[in-house]
Amino acid sequence: MRLDVVTIFPEYLEPLNVSLVGKARARGQLDVRVHDLREWTHDRHNTVDDSPYGGGPGMVMKPEPWGEALDSVIESGTDGSKPTLVVPTPSGRPFTQQLAVELSERPWLVFAPARYEGIDRRVIDEYADRLGEDAVHEVSIGDYVLAGGEAAVLVITEAVARLLPGVLGNAESHRDDSFAPGPMADLLEGPVYTKPPQWRERGIPDVLISGHHGKVARWRRDEAFRRTTDNRPDLIERCDPAALDKHDRAILAALGWEELPDGRFGRSVPAVEE
Ligand code: ADE
């Protein structure tokens, strides 16, 4: 996969040389190119921003440097290939595991992280026209506002890169990920343990050394329900009831959830004492 980042802080992307992404680059599985947006400015101060039309606080990134930068990156594509443009912004659609999977299937991603109040809208509209609506994604990594999109680029890149074939050591490693499609879909992963069997007088659950794969799988699923009901009750509320077996329903009931008339699950409301 090829990955280009256009930014006013190229040094912010240094972590792309480290760990999983760094190794994928070294192995040639990822071709990462970081570009300084200011190279496409033509004034003495390398200006990339200006005040917003209509007034208001903050500055807006000017369209000209972005247009020249993106044209140059896009033109560097071989055999007429076109990239998918990813624009991190708190106003974008939420970044999810599903979107990570979708992006991991694209051969070429170009990131346009903004600073200040964002990029002049005409830039996004221009590349949606030129590359196609489906090739421009405005993406938010969460309901909070960062000082710029570079940290979001790191997040998205890591989530996407680990899905590329051959990047994770163990091909099975993302099978049980929280949010991975499959029998554990919509459940958070439960706790994990490793050696030693005793640490500071704390042991490990006996079932994990029972050698009984069925029981281990059931225990993991129960723990996943426990963690999900605690940390992400919204995932239980929207989970597909058809995916729940008898034991799942019993666990949910024990955790204080009840089946609603539409088959979905909701937290049981304790009966009010008369
Ligand atoms: N830029 C600023 N905040 C952001 C967020 N939450 N997600 C993506 N990009 C951002």
Boltz pocket constraint, residues with backbone or C-beta under 6 A from the ligand:
constraints:
  - pocket:
      binder: B
      contacts: [[A, 88], [A, 89], [A, 90], [A, 114], [A, 139], [A, 140], [A, 141], [A, 142], [A, 143], [A, 144], [A, 145], [A, 146], [A, 147], [A, 148], [A, 149], [A, 152]]
      max_distance: 6.0
